[in-house]
């Protein structure tokens, strides 16, 4: 039993060391951070399609799957060492992921509840307005958080001369 625990610990240390070794360059760090965002919200179209189809069960399933990945990516970024003692890009990424976490936990959960009130694919007017207000609110708030993230991302790219693939 002790041997299994020791092997597990060695495996954990190896993974931790490998992930730290992979992010020694600005390029690797940038790609790692952007990869976490992509993992987190890369499947958000699944939710969008389910909402458009007014399929509350599929929408809630997609929301929960995406929320799970957002939480994983958020935790990963929070635990990530800042690049060269500069936490600004990492923190802006964490803020963006936290925003998405909140949206998927609260706003989109409310959208799923509203969908449950649809009859034959039609929402009552009052709930249709609330549905639209929630989406508009998310868009407005996202622009603010995303612009701060984009600013810090651009500064990181320029400061460390990160090359972007087109």
N, C-alpha and C positions, 0 to 999 in steps of 0.2 A: 504494500500500500504506500509506504514512504517513497519507494522507487517511482511509482506512478505520479505522486505529487511532485517529486523532484523533477521528473521529465516534463511535467506540465509547466512548472515554474521556469525551467530552462527554455522551453518553447515560447512562453510568454516574453521572456527577456530577449530572445532572439527576434521575435516579431517587433518588439519595441525598438530594439537597436536598429533593425532594418528600416523601419519607417522613419526613424530619425536620420539615418544615413542617407536616405533617399531625398531628403529635403535640405541638403547643405547648400545648394545653389539657389539663387533667386528664381531661376527658370523652373526648377523642380518644385520649389515652394509655391510659386504662383499656380502651376499646373495642378498641384495637390489641392490647393484651396478652391480653385475653380471646379475641380473634379468633385469636391464635396458638395458644392452648390448644385452642380448638375445632377448628382445622385439624389439630392434632396428634392428638387422640384422638377426634375427632368420628365417625370410622368404626369405632370399636372394636366395634360391634355385629356387623360383618361377621365378625370373628374369633370372637365369642361364638356366633353361629349355626353357624359351621363346626365349632367345638368340640362344640356340642350335637349336631350331625349326625354327629359322629365322622369328619369328612372331613379327614384329615391334610393332604392336598395343598392344599385350599382354605384351611385354617387357616394353613398356613405362608405361602401367597401373601398372605393378608390381613395376617398378622403383619409380613411384610417391607415391604409397602406402607405400613402404619401406622408402622412403625419409621422408614422413610425420612422421612415427614412429621414425626415427632417430632424427629428429628435436625435437620431444617431449622428447625423452630420453636424448638428449644433454642438453636441457633446464633444465630438472629435475636434472641432475647431476651438472650442473653449479650452481644451487640454493641449492644444498645439502650442509649442514654444514660439514666441515671436521671432521673426526673422531679424537677425543681427540686433537684438535688443529693441527692435522697433515694433510695438504691438498694434500700430494704427490700422494697417490693412487687415490683420487678423480680427481686431475688434469690430471693424466695419462689417466684415463678413459675418461675425457672430451676431451683430445687430440685425443684419438682413435675414439671417436664418431664424432669429428669434421672432422677427416680424412675421415670417411665413408660418412659424409654429403657432403663433397667436391667431392668425387668419384661419388656418386649418382647424384649430381647436374650437374657435368661437364662431367666426363669421360663416365659414362654410358649413359648420354643423347646423347653424340656424337656417341656411339655405336648404339643407336636406329636410329639416322639419317643415319648412314652408312647402317643399315639394310634396310632402305627405298629404297636404290639403288639396292637391290638384284632383280634379274630377275629369276623367277622360282627356287628360293632358292639358287642362285649362285651369289656371289659377284664378281665384277671386281677385277683383281689382285691387283691394287693399293689400293683399299679400303679393300681388304682382309688383306693386309700387315698393313694398318693403324689399322684395327680392332685388329690384333694380337699385334701390338706395344702398343696399349692402354692397353690391358689386361696384357702384360708383365710389363708395367710401373706401373700399379696398384699393381701388385704382389710385385715388388721391393720396392715400397714406403710402402706398407702394412707391409712388413717384418721389416722395420725400426721402424715404429710407434708401431707395435705389440710387438716387442722385448722390447721396453721401457716400454710398458704397462705390459708385462709379468714380467719384472724385479721388477717393483713397486708392482705388485700383489703378487709376491713371498715374497717380503720383508714384506708386510702387513700381509700375512698369517703367516710368521715366527714370526714377532714381537708380534702379538696379539694372536698367537696360534689358528688360525682358523682351524676348522676341515672340511676337504673336503669329500664329499660323493663320493664313487666310483661306 
